[in-house]
Amino acid sequence: MTSLSLILTTGVNSIILSSMYILLALGFAFLFSIMGILNFAHGVIYMVSAFLCLKFTLLLGMNPWLALVCTVIIVAIFGVLLERFIFRRFYGDMNGTIVACLGIIAVLQNSVVITEGYVVEKIPEFAHGFMRIGAFSVSWERIVTLLVGVILLVLVLLFINRTKQGQQMQAIAQDTEGAIFQGISIHGIAALACIIAFSLAAVSGSLMGSYLSFSPYMGDNITMKILQILVLGGIGSINGILYAGLILGTLDASLPIFVNAAAAQAIVLFVIVVILLFRPKGLFGREV
């Protein structure tokens, strides 16, 4: 692979990882800002979504795109049910929420391990073939993943900043009591936040399950990435999530070219620590 091809390929991989990290971190941040929920089960939802999409394609013979849509619908409904019957009961109770999330992780992760075993799977490609420009070639699978990630990211940001519901989410995040006095339905917005957050996790899990591969424990790693992004960007800052996600996505895509995986993760953590030494509040948020 020539130097130019390596640079372009790394650039594509960086944007793909960054967009997926940001989408997952935004979903996590929605639930934390609106309901005060540290949804540590977000990573396992990402994992379960990949397995669901795989089962739809292999067992039911669905087209991967139709399988993706079905996965998003099911996971979004699951998110609404969690909000109604679990998260709502622990509103304002951080310790109770953490215990509930740990229970969700244990149930879902062990269910997958029992039914599937410790396996590494891969969802059939959403797009086949390669795009070639001179000596540079990239799979259509990567291009599709990149486009879907970027488009979803733009749509989410437009929703937050340009729609009535998005403004209500921001109002609740800034002042819950004031939002209630303005007639905003806290539970309705919380349910909407769960739909968005769980849908983003479903899309990310399905696309990354095809772009890379997945296992029953991949949710643990992605949860750590989400927390790193939130801490680095600054708790409660959407701009911080965007910049931190871009930084971590670029590092995760480029460092393995030069060092092994363990060293790459160590370097990422070192970079985060150094940045926080100079900016204890994160890039844009309040102190962590």
C-alpha positions in Angstrom: 0.0 0.0 0.0 1.4 3.4 -1.0 1.8 6.2 1.5 -1.1 8.1 -0.1 -3.4 5.1 0.0 -2.5 4.5 3.6 -3.3 8.1 4.5 -6.6 8.0 2.7 -7.6 4.7 4.2 -6.7 5.8 7.6 -8.7 9.0 7.1 -11.8 7.0 6.1 -11.4 4.7 9.1 -10.9 7.7 11.4 -14.2 9.3 10.2 -16.1 6.0 10.5 -14.9 5.3 14.1 -15.3 9.0 15.1 -18.9 9.1 13.8 -19.9 5.9 15.6 -18.2 6.9 18.8 -20.0 10.3 18.7 -23.4 8.8 18.0 -23.0 6.4 20.9 -21.7 9.1 23.3 -24.6 11.5 22.3 -27.1 8.8 23.1 -25.5 8.2 26.5 -25.4 12.0 27.1 -29.1 12.4 26.3 -30.1 10.0 29.1 -27.6 11.5 31.6 -28.6 15.1 30.9 -32.4 14.6 30.8 -32.9 11.8 33.4 -29.6 11.8 35.3 -29.0 8.2 34.2 -25.5 6.9 33.8 -26.7 4.1 31.4 -23.7 1.7 31.7 -25.9 -0.7 29.8 -25.5 1.4 26.6 -22.5 -0.8 25.5 -24.4 -4.0 25.9 -27.4 -2.6 23.9 -24.8 -1.9 21.2 -23.7 -5.5 21.3 -27.2 -7.0 21.4 -28.1 -4.9 18.4 -25.3 -6.5 16.4 -26.5 -10.0 17.3 -30.1 -9.2 16.5 -29.1 -7.8 13.1 -27.1 -11.0 12.4 -29.9 -13.3 13.4 -32.3 -11.4 11.1 -30.0 -11.9 8.2 -28.9 -15.5 8.8 -32.0 -17.1 10.3 -34.7 -15.2 8.5 -32.8 -14.5 5.3 -33.4 -10.8 5.5 -31.6 -8.2 3.4 -29.0 -6.6 5.8 -30.7 -3.2 5.3 -34.1 -4.6 6.3 -32.5 -6.4 9.2 -31.0 -3.1 10.3 -34.4 -1.4 10.2 -36.0 -4.3 12.2 -33.2 -4.1 14.7 -33.6 -0.4 15.2 -37.4 -0.7 15.8 -37.0 -3.6 18.3 -34.2 -1.9 20.2 -36.1 1.5 20.3 -39.2 -0.2 21.7 -37.0 -1.9 24.3 -35.6 1.5 25.2 -39.1 2.9 25.8 -40.0 -0.1 28.0 -36.8 0.4 30.1 -37.7 4.1 30.5 -41.2 3.3 31.6 -40.7 0.4 33.9 -37.1 0.8 35.2 -35.4 4.1 34.6 -38.5 6.1 35.6 -38.7 4.3 39.0 -35.1 5.4 39.8 -35.4 9.0 38.6 -33.1 11.1 40.8 -31.6 7.9 42.4 -28.1 7.6 41.0 -27.2 4.5 43.1 -30.4 2.7 42.2 -29.9 3.5 38.5 -26.4 2.1 38.5 -27.5 -1.1 40.1 -30.4 -1.4 37.6 -28.0 -0.9 34.7 -25.6 -3.5 36.0 -28.5 -5.9 36.3 -29.5 -5.2 32.7 -25.9 -5.8 31.6 -25.8 -9.1 33.5 -29.1 -10.4 32.0 -28.4 -9.4 28.4 -24.8 -10.3 28.3 -25.2 -13.7 29.9 -28.2 -14.4 27.8 -26.1 -13.9 24.6 -23.2 -16.0 26.0 -25.6 -18.8 27.0 -27.4 -18.9 23.6 -24.4 -18.1 21.4 -21.3 -19.0 23.3 -18.2 -16.9 23.2 -18.0 -16.4 19.5 -16.7 -13.7 17.2 -19.3 -13.0 14.5 -19.6 -10.7 11.5 -22.8 -9.4 9.8 -23.0 -9.8 6.0 -21.9 -6.7 4.2 -24.4 -3.9 3.6 -22.6 -3.1 0.3 -20.3 -5.2 -1.9 -17.3 -4.3 -4.0 -14.7 -1.6 -4.0 -14.4 1.9 -5.3 -11.1 2.5 -7.0 -9.5 5.9 -7.7 -6.1 5.3 -9.2 -4.0 3.3 -6.8 -6.4 4.0 -4.0 -9.2 1.6 -3.3 -11.8 1.4 -0.5 -14.7 -1.0 0.0 -18.2 0.3 -0.5 -18.9 -1.2 2.9 -16.7 1.4 4.5 -18.1 4.2 2.3 -21.7 3.3 3.3 -20.8 3.1 7.0 -19.1 6.5 6.8 -22.0 8.1 5.0 -24.6 6.7 7.3 -22.6 7.7 10.4 -22.1 11.3 9.1 -25.7 11.7 7.9 -27.1 10.4 11.2 -24.8 12.7 13.2 -25.9 15.8 11.2 -29.6 14.8 11.6 -29.2 14.4 15.4 -27.5 17.8 15.7 -30.2 19.4 13.6 -32.8 17.7 15.8 -31.2 19.0 19.0 -30.8 22.6 17.7 -33.7 23.1 15.3 -36.7 21.2 16.6 -39.2 22.0 19.4 -38.4 18.6 21.0 -34.7 19.2 20.8 -35.1 22.6 22.5 -37.2 20.9 25.2 -34.4 18.4 25.8 -31.9 21.2 26.2 -34.3 23.0 28.6 -34.7 19.9 30.8 -30.9 19.3 30.8 -30.3 22.9 31.9 -33.2 23.3 34.5 -35.6 20.5 35.1 -37.9 22.3 37.5 -38.1 25.3 35.2 -38.9 23.0 32.3 -41.7 21.5 34.3 -43.2 24.9 35.1 -43.1 25.7 31.4 -45.4 22.7 30.8 -42.8 20.4 29.2 -43.6 16.7 29.7 -40.5 15.2 31.4 -41.6 11.6 30.9 -42.5 12.2 27.3 -39.2 13.8 26.5 -37.4 11.1 28.5 -39.1 8.4 26.4 -38.1 10.2 23.2 -34.5 10.5 24.5 -34.5 6.7 25.0 -35.9 6.1 21.5 -33.1 8.2 20.0 -30.3 6.9 22.2 -31.2 3.2 21.8 -31.8 3.6 18.0 -28.4 5.2 17.6 -26.8 2.3 19.6 -28.7 -0.2 17.3 -27.5 1.5 14.1 -23.9 1.8 15.4 -23.8 -1.8 16.6 -25.2 -3.2 13.3 -22.9 -1.2 11.1 -19.8 -1.8 13.1 -20.8 -5.5 13.3 -20.5 -5.6 9.5 -17.5 -3.2 9.2 -15.5 -5.1 11.8 -16.7 -8.0 13.9 -18.3 -8.4 17.3 -18.5 -10.7 20.3 -20.7 -10.9 23.5 -18.2 -8.7 25.4 -17.6 -6.0 22.9 -20.0 -3.7 24.8 -17.4 -3.4 27.6 -14.9 -1.8 25.4 -17.4 0.6 23.7 -18.7 1.7 27.2 -15.1 2.7 28.1 -14.8 4.6 24.9 -18.1 6.5 25.6 -16.9 7.4 29.1 -13.5 8.5 27.8 -15.3 10.8 25.3 -17.6 12.3 27.9 -14.7 13.0 30.4 -12.4 14.3 27.7 -15.1 16.5 26.0 -16.5 17.8 29.3 -19.6 16.5 31.0 -22.7 17.9 29.5 -21.1 19.5 26.4 -22.2 18.4 22.9 -19.4 20.3 21.3 -17.0 18.5 23.7 -18.4 15.1 22.5 -17.9 16.1 18.9 -14.2 17.1 19.4 -13.4 14.2 21.8 -15.0 11.7 19.6 -13.0 12.9 16.6 -9.8 12.8 18.7 -10.4 9.2 19.9 -11.6 8.0 16.6 -8.5 9.3 14.8 -6.2 7.9 17.4 -7.9 4.4 17.4 -7.7 4.3 13.6 -4.1 5.5 13.2 -2.2 4.2 16.2 -2.6 0.4 15.4 -0.6 1.1 12.2 2.5 1.8 14.2 2.1 -0.1 17.5 0.2 -3.1 18.8 -3.4 -2.8 20.2 -2.3 -2.7 23.9 0.2 0.0 23.3 -2.3 2.0 21.2 -4.8 1.9 24.1 -2.1 3.0 26.5 -1.2 6.0 24.3 -4.9 7.0 24.0 -5.2 7.0 27.8 -2.0 9.0 28.1 -3.3 11.6 25.7 -6.5 11.9 27.7 -4.6 12.3 31.0 -2.3 15.0 29.5 -5.3 17.0 28.1 -7.1 16.8 31.4 -4.0 18.0 33.2 -4.2 21.3 31.3 -8.0 21.4 31.0 -9.4 19.7 34.2 -12.9 20.6 33.0 -12.5 18.7 29.8 -12.4 20.5 26.5 -15.7 22.3 26.9 -17.5 21.1 30.1 -17.6 21.6 33.8 -15.0 20.0 36.1 -14.9 16.2 36.2 
